[in-house]
Amino acid sequence: MPAAPGAGITRQLAALYQPIVEAIVHRQVGGPPGFVVGLCGPQGAGKTTGAAVLQALLKAMGLRTAILSLDDLYLGRDERLALASQVHPLLATRGPPGTHETALGLALIEGLGAPGRTRMPEFDKATDDRRPDASWPSLEGPFEVILFEGWCVGARPQAPSALVAPINALEETEDAAGVWRTYVNRALGGDYQGLFSHIDFQILLVPPSFEVVAGWRIEQERDLRRRRAGDPSAARLLTDAQVRRFVQFYERITRHILIEMPDRADVLVRLDESRNATIERLAATGD
């Protein structure tokens, strides 16, 4: 019998994620290591918590599981500033496709599924930069399951015609010619698809509307500010007004994901405004 989940997991979360874990186990058992589970959801939707719960439950089922966060693949600040100078000023802001090191993501997925140690990058949101390589932790593989979580993990690009009209004030005033959103969409349709092609099982967290996302993200930043109290790096954290602007960088692709991904995701989890979750669909595991 599997071990009980860790004490930090509430019964409610364990009950929600246990059927998903069973589906993952059914798909993975008998296969090679490195089974990649994509966990996609908007900012503040609970991806980090969900990944931690899945990891604990999979461990209880006897599967070694590693977590890879898309956020830790962000390009360093200097690299993004170079992009901002060469392509468009909005590329200085982390988050959208084009601001991650996709080749690093591919190398990590390959490394985590193989024997040996893999050094895991870490991005510090308070300093808006990648931590020094020397401080990166190492994980000893192989891992049967890799939980790959991120706000646009598994996303697909839009048709070019969909990019013509701005979707919010940020695009209207700071990307009137569409240079930034075109670059982002091309990046998503390029190397990101190569990275996402390694996903074997896709989970999507769906908010009640896009409008609640800014509130969730503000909660995250306030919590980070409390935890960094007294740390000089806390001065770089975002104010509520800055968060509302920041969320606009993510709006176009998030809205697109919520239209096109639900029909193809293996698991669809609906969230209410308080982030209470319900599984709406779980793909059949077969025989």
PyMOL commands that set and color helices and strands:
alter all, ss='L'
color gray80, all
select helices_A, chain A and resi 11-28+47-60+70-73+77-86+89-92+102-112+133-135+160-163+169-174+179-189+191-196+210-227+232-236+240-260
alter helices_A, ss='H'
color red, helices_A
select strands_A, chain A and resi 35-40+65-69+116-119+123-124+129-130+138-141+145-150+201-206+267-271+277-282
alter strands_A, ss='S'
color yellow, strands_A
deselect
rebuild
show_as cartoon
